[in-house]
Amino acid sequence: MDAVLFLIFAAIAVVCALNLVIQTHPIASALSLIGVMASLAAIYLQLGGEFIAAAQLVVYAGAIMVLFVFVIMLLNEGKERKAKRRLWVTIAGLPLLFVFVALIHFMILRVLPPSDSVKFGAFTGGNAEAIGIKLFTAYLLPFEVTSVLILIAIVGAIVLARKEVD
Amino acid sequence: MQLPPFQMIAGVPLTWYLTLSAVLFALGVAGFLFRRNIITVFMSIELMLNAVNLSFVAFSYKLKQNDGHIYSFFVMVVAAAEAAVGLAIILTVFKNRQTLEIDEVSSLKD
């Protein structure tokens, strides 16, 4: 059952990611990215990451992608034009990508024993309580630095996007 | 990879999660390199960040510690900040040049 669920959500994620790369209109790419994020949230749940699955849906699929869709609608550029590519990019691009994936897969199989298997419910350290305790004890300083980072991002976004006032 | 049938029932091998992460990362790289629209390139970066998050969570499961979850939480926060600033930059570029083609924004190159 675990394997079936994993395969379903992994297939959705891969198909949506392929669609993101293939589509020429940015709004189609944005919707496929939302599909990838939602199926990844289900996979996080399978790995015992309850908090991170919720954060994935709320922060990524909710907030960030809404920002993307707003900007796409605001700019309204339409489809991108067909680009001229160099010959070696057309010939060697996809094979190199396959070689990249195959190398990573080979390394994973070399490093990890094949007996490691994931069972739903075997790891419960990913709930909000455990994450919160760790976040406010061991990772307190990075957490506080994050708030400064977000403040800088807010100020930067406002400065960049405001109208020039003479 | 040859798997006996009883393992299919007992659980999913951890390597499958990492391979899924690698495939998603490679697709993100492909989108980053092949697409011309700045917004699509930016979304490919988000796809790569998501793929790395999946590896963090998978290794967190293997080590039975939730540190990986906290790292992927920080990655999400950085991605949110990056999206806010990056989209503001894209708006400014579009306001100044009326284009989103990544090849036409090349004044630093020339």
Boltz contact constraints between the chains, C-beta under 6 A:
constraints:
  - contact:
      token1: [A, 2]
      token2: [B, 11]
      max_distance: 6.0
  - contact:
      token1: [A, 2]
      token2: [B, 12]
      max_distance: 6.0
  - contact:
      token1: [A, 3]
      token2: [B, 8]
      max_distance: 6.0
  - contact:
      token1: [A, 3]
      token2: [B, 12]
      max_distance: 6.0
  - contact:
      token1: [A, 6]
      token2: [B, 12]
      max_distance: 6.0
  - contact:
      token1: [A, 10]
      token2: [B, 20]
      max_distance: 6.0
  - contact:
      token1: [A, 14]
      token2: [B, 23]
      max_distance: 6.0
  - contact:
      token1: [A, 17]
      token2: [B, 24]
      max_distance: 6.0
  - contact:
      token1: [A, 17]
      token2: [B, 27]
      max_distance: 6.0
  - contact:
      token1: [A, 21]
      token2: [B, 27]
      max_distance: 6.0
  - contact:
      token1: [A, 21]
      token2: [B, 30]
      max_distance: 6.0
  - contact:
      token1: [A, 21]
      token2: [B, 31]
      max_distance: 6.0
  - contact:
      token1: [A, 26]
      token2: [B, 37]
      max_distance: 6.0
  - contact:
      token1: [A, 26]
      token2: [B, 39]
      max_distance: 6.0
  - contact:
      token1: [A, 26]
      token2: [B, 40]
      max_distance: 6.0
  - contact:
      token1: [A, 29]
      token2: [B, 40]
      max_distance: 6.0
  - contact:
      token1: [A, 29]
      token2: [B, 43]
      max_distance: 6.0
  - contact:
      token1: [A, 33]
      token2: [B, 43]
      max_distance: 6.0
  - contact:
      token1: [A, 40]
      token2: [B, 50]
      max_distance: 6.0
  - contact:
      token1: [A, 44]
      token2: [B, 57]
      max_distance: 6.0
  - contact:
      token1: [A, 47]
      token2: [B, 57]
      max_distance: 6.0
  - contact:
      token1: [A, 47]
      token2: [B, 61]
      max_distance: 6.0
  - contact:
      token1: [A, 48]
      token2: [B, 61]
      max_distance: 6.0
  - contact:
      token1: [A, 49]
      token2: [B, 57]
      max_distance: 6.0
  - contact:
      token1: [A, 49]
      token2: [B, 69]
      max_distance: 6.0
  - contact:
      token1: [A, 52]
      token2: [B, 69]
      max_distance: 6.0
  - contact:
      token1: [A, 52]
      token2: [B, 72]
      max_distance: 6.0
  - contact:
      token1: [A, 55]
      token2: [B, 76]
      max_distance: 6.0
  - contact:
      token1: [A, 59]
      token2: [B, 76]
      max_distance: 6.0
  - contact:
      token1: [A, 64]
      token2: [B, 80]
      max_distance: 6.0
  - contact:
      token1: [A, 64]
      token2: [B, 83]
      max_distance: 6.0
  - contact:
      token1: [A, 67]
      token2: [B, 83]
      max_distance: 6.0
  - contact:
      token1: [A, 67]
      token2: [B, 87]
      max_distance: 6.0
  - contact:
      token1: [A, 71]
      token2: [B, 87]
      max_distance: 6.0
  - contact:
      token1: [A, 72]
      token2: [B, 39]
      max_distance: 6.0
  - contact:
      token1: [A, 75]
      token2: [B, 94]
      max_distance: 6.0
  - contact:
      token1: [A, 77]
      token2: [B, 100]
      max_distance: 6.0
  - contact:
      token1: [A, 80]
      token2: [B, 36]
      max_distance: 6.0
  - contact:
      token1: [A, 80]
      token2: [B, 37]
      max_distance: 6.0
  - contact:
      token1: [A, 83]
      token2: [B, 36]
      max_distance: 6.0
  - contact:
      token1: [A, 97]
      token2: [B, 26]
      max_distance: 6.0
  - contact:
      token1: [A, 97]
      token2: [B, 30]
      max_distance: 6.0
  - contact:
      token1: [A, 100]
      token2: [B, 26]
      max_distance: 6.0
  - contact:
      token1: [A, 101]
      token2: [B, 22]
      max_distance: 6.0
  - contact:
      token1: [A, 101]
      token2: [B, 23]
      max_distance: 6.0
  - contact:
      token1: [A, 101]
      token2: [B, 26]
      max_distance: 6.0
  - contact:
      token1: [A, 104]
      token2: [B, 22]
      max_distance: 6.0
  - contact:
      token1: [A, 105]
      token2: [B, 19]
      max_distance: 6.0
  - contact:
      token1: [A, 108]
      token2: [B, 15]
      max_distance: 6.0
  - contact:
      token1: [A, 108]
      token2: [B, 18]
      max_distance: 6.0
  - contact:
      token1: [A, 112]
      token2: [B, 15]
      max_distance: 6.0
  - contact:
      token1: [A, 116]
      token2: [B, 14]
      max_distance: 6.0
  - contact:
      token1: [A, 117]
      token2: [B, 10]
      max_distance: 6.0
  - contact:
      token1: [A, 117]
      token2: [B, 11]
      max_distance: 6.0
  - contact:
      token1: [A, 117]
      token2: [B, 13]
      max_distance: 6.0
  - contact:
      token1: [A, 118]
      token2: [B, 11]
      max_distance: 6.0
  - contact:
      token1: [A, 118]
      token2: [B, 12]
      max_distance: 6.0
  - contact:
      token1: [A, 118]
      token2: [B, 14]
      max_distance: 6.0
  - contact:
      token1: [A, 119]
      token2: [B, 11]
      max_distance: 6.0
  - contact:
      token1: [A, 123]
      token2: [B, 61]
      max_distance: 6.0
  - contact:
      token1: [A, 123]
      token2: [B, 64]
      max_distance: 6.0
  - contact:
      token1: [A, 125]
      token2: [B, 66]
      max_distance: 6.0
  - contact:
      token1: [A, 126]
      token2: [B, 66]
      max_distance: 6.0
  - contact:
      token1: [A, 126]
      token2: [B, 69]
      max_distance: 6.0
  - contact:
      token1: [A, 130]
      token2: [B, 66]
      max_distance: 6.0
  - contact:
      token1: [A, 131]
      token2: [B, 66]
      max_distance: 6.0
  - contact:
      token1: [A, 131]
      token2: [B, 69]
      max_distance: 6.0
  - contact:
      token1: [A, 134]
      token2: [B, 70]
      max_distance: 6.0
  - contact:
      token1: [A, 135]
      token2: [B, 70]
      max_distance: 6.0
  - contact:
      token1: [A, 139]
      token2: [B, 70]
      max_distance: 6.0
  - contact:
      token1: [A, 146]
      token2: [B, 77]
      max_distance: 6.0
  - contact:
      token1: [A, 149]
      token2: [B, 81]
      max_distance: 6.0
  - contact:
      token1: [A, 150]
      token2: [B, 81]
      max_distance: 6.0
  - contact:
      token1: [A, 153]
      token2: [B, 81]
      max_distance: 6.0
  - contact:
      token1: [A, 153]
      token2: [B, 84]
      max_distance: 6.0
  - contact:
      token1: [A, 153]
      token2: [B, 85]
      max_distance: 6.0
  - contact:
      token1: [A, 156]
      token2: [B, 85]
      max_distance: 6.0
  - contact:
      token1: [A, 157]
      token2: [B, 84]
      max_distance: 6.0
  - contact:
      token1: [A, 157]
      token2: [B, 85]
      max_distance: 6.0
  - contact:
      token1: [A, 157]
      token2: [B, 88]
      max_distance: 6.0
  - contact:
      token1: [A, 160]
      token2: [B, 88]
      max_distance: 6.0
  - contact:
      token1: [A, 160]
      token2: [B, 89]
      max_distance: 6.0
  - contact:
      token1: [A, 160]
      token2: [B, 92]
      max_distance: 6.0
  - contact:
      token1: [A, 161]
      token2: [B, 88]
      max_distance: 6.0
  - contact:
      token1: [A, 161]
      token2: [B, 91]
      max_distance: 6.0
